[in-house]
Amino acid sequence: MVTKTQEEIAEMRHQIELGALPPDAIKKYREEEARNVFGHDARKSKGRLLEQGLGSAGNQTRNSIESYRKYGKGDPDYAANLERMERELKESNERRAEEAA
């Protein structure tokens, strides 16, 4: 699946008006797009999909942190984010070690 452009979404709306597509076609497209991005087993919190891949808060990696060190220095909460990411990495490494045992 490829993410649709605004023009393609507008065309879908037009097709819905004509009856060529079902009324919930855009909603279904967005749900399918989210499954492709976040995975078919994606978890939700407060109605929002949670990132869960490598480098996400629950699955932090050293590479992700080093990338943030290099490119995130302009962020207003840089130090706090770096501290949080280091904490997440420690927790992720501990969890991965337990899962491997």
VENDABEL-V809486 format. One record per residue. N is the residue number from 1. RES is the residue in one small letter. PHI is phi as a letter, one per 30 degrees, with the letter a starting at -180 (* if undefined). BURIAL is I if it has 24 or more other C-alpha atoms within 12 Angstrom, else O. D_LAST is the distance of its C-alpha to the last C-alpha in Angstrom with 2 decimals. Layout:
# VENDABEL-V809486
n->N res->RES phi->PHI burial->BURIAL d_last->D_LAST
n->N res->RES phi->PHI burial->BURIAL d_last->D_LAST
This chain:
# VENDABEL-V809486
n->1 res->m phi->* burial->O d_last->37.36
n->2 res->v phi->c burial->O d_last->39.11
n->3 res->t phi->d burial->O d_last->39.77
n->4 res->k phi->d burial->O d_last->43.39
n->5 res->t phi->d burial->O d_last->45.95
n->6 res->q phi->d burial->O d_last->48.17
n->7 res->e phi->d burial->O d_last->50.93
n->8 res->e phi->d burial->O d_last->48.90
n->9 res->i phi->d burial->O d_last->48.03
n->10 res->a phi->d burial->O d_last->51.75
n->11 res->e phi->d burial->O d_last->52.58
n->12 res->m phi->d burial->I d_last->50.22
n->13 res->r phi->e burial->O d_last->52.08
n->14 res->h phi->d burial->O d_last->55.34
n->15 res->q phi->d burial->O d_last->54.17
n->16 res->i phi->d burial->O d_last->53.16
n->17 res->e phi->e burial->O d_last->56.67
n->18 res->l phi->d burial->O d_last->58.22
n->19 res->g phi->i burial->O d_last->56.18
n->20 res->a phi->d burial->O d_last->54.54
n->21 res->l phi->b burial->O d_last->51.07
n->22 res->p phi->d burial->O d_last->49.89
n->23 res->p phi->e burial->O d_last->50.10
n->24 res->d phi->c burial->O d_last->46.33
n->25 res->a phi->d burial->O d_last->45.70
n->26 res->i phi->d burial->I d_last->44.73
n->27 res->k phi->e burial->O d_last->42.39
n->28 res->k phi->d burial->O d_last->40.69
n->29 res->y phi->d burial->O d_last->40.55
n->30 res->r phi->d burial->O d_last->38.88
n->31 res->e phi->d burial->O d_last->36.27
n->32 res->e phi->d burial->O d_last->35.52
n->33 res->e phi->d burial->O d_last->35.40
n->34 res->a phi->d burial->I d_last->32.89
n->35 res->r phi->d burial->O d_last->30.65
n->36 res->n phi->d burial->O d_last->30.90
n->37 res->v phi->d burial->O d_last->30.08
n->38 res->f phi->c burial->O d_last->27.35
n->39 res->g phi->j burial->O d_last->26.02
n->40 res->h phi->d burial->O d_last->26.95
n->41 res->d phi->c burial->O d_last->24.20
n->42 res->a phi->e burial->O d_last->25.23
n->43 res->r phi->c burial->O d_last->25.13
n->44 res->k phi->b burial->O d_last->28.29
n->45 res->s phi->b burial->O d_last->29.23
n->46 res->k phi->h burial->O d_last->32.92
n->47 res->g phi->i burial->O d_last->33.83
n->48 res->r phi->c burial->O d_last->32.27
n->49 res->l phi->d burial->O d_last->29.47
n->50 res->l phi->c burial->O d_last->26.43
n->51 res->e phi->d burial->O d_last->25.01
n->52 res->q phi->b burial->O d_last->21.34
n->53 res->g phi->d burial->O d_last->20.93
n->54 res->l phi->e burial->O d_last->19.78
n->55 res->g phi->j burial->O d_last->21.86
n->56 res->s phi->d burial->O d_last->22.53
n->57 res->a phi->e burial->I d_last->22.24
n->58 res->g phi->d burial->I d_last->19.05
n->59 res->n phi->b burial->I d_last->17.45
n->60 res->q phi->d burial->I d_last->19.16
n->61 res->t phi->b burial->I d_last->19.22
n->62 res->r phi->d burial->O d_last->20.98
n->63 res->n phi->d burial->O d_last->23.36
n->64 res->s phi->d burial->I d_last->24.46
n->65 res->i phi->d burial->I d_last->25.26
n->66 res->e phi->d burial->O d_last->27.15
n->67 res->s phi->d burial->O d_last->29.09
n->68 res->y phi->d burial->I d_last->30.05
n->69 res->r phi->e burial->O d_last->31.16
n->70 res->k phi->d burial->O d_last->33.38
n->71 res->y phi->c burial->O d_last->34.84
n->72 res->g phi->c burial->O d_last->34.56
n->73 res->k phi->d burial->O d_last->36.77
n->74 res->g phi->d burial->O d_last->39.57
n->75 res->d phi->d burial->O d_last->37.69
n->76 res->p phi->d burial->O d_last->39.32
n->77 res->d phi->c burial->O d_last->36.05
n->78 res->y phi->e burial->O d_last->34.47
n->79 res->a phi->d burial->O d_last->33.36
n->80 res->a phi->d burial->O d_last->31.99
n->81 res->n phi->d burial->O d_last->30.13
n->82 res->l phi->d burial->I d_last->28.64
n->83 res->e phi->d burial->O d_last->27.55
n->84 res->r phi->d burial->O d_last->26.02
n->85 res->m phi->d burial->I d_last->24.17
n->86 res->e phi->d burial->I d_last->22.76
n->87 res->r phi->d burial->O d_last->21.57
n->88 res->e phi->d burial->I d_last->20.02
n->89 res->l phi->d burial->I d_last->18.25
n->90 res->k phi->e burial->O d_last->16.77
n->91 res->e phi->d burial->O d_last->15.61
n->92 res->s phi->d burial->I d_last->14.31
n->93 res->n phi->d burial->O d_last->12.34
n->94 res->e phi->d burial->O d_last->10.81
n->95 res->r phi->d burial->O d_last->10.04
n->96 res->r phi->d burial->O d_last->8.69
n->97 res->a phi->d burial->O d_last->6.29
n->98 res->e phi->d burial->O d_last->5.26
n->99 res->e phi->d burial->O d_last->5.54
n->100 res->a phi->d burial->O d_last->3.82
n->101 res->a phi->d burial->O d_last->0.00
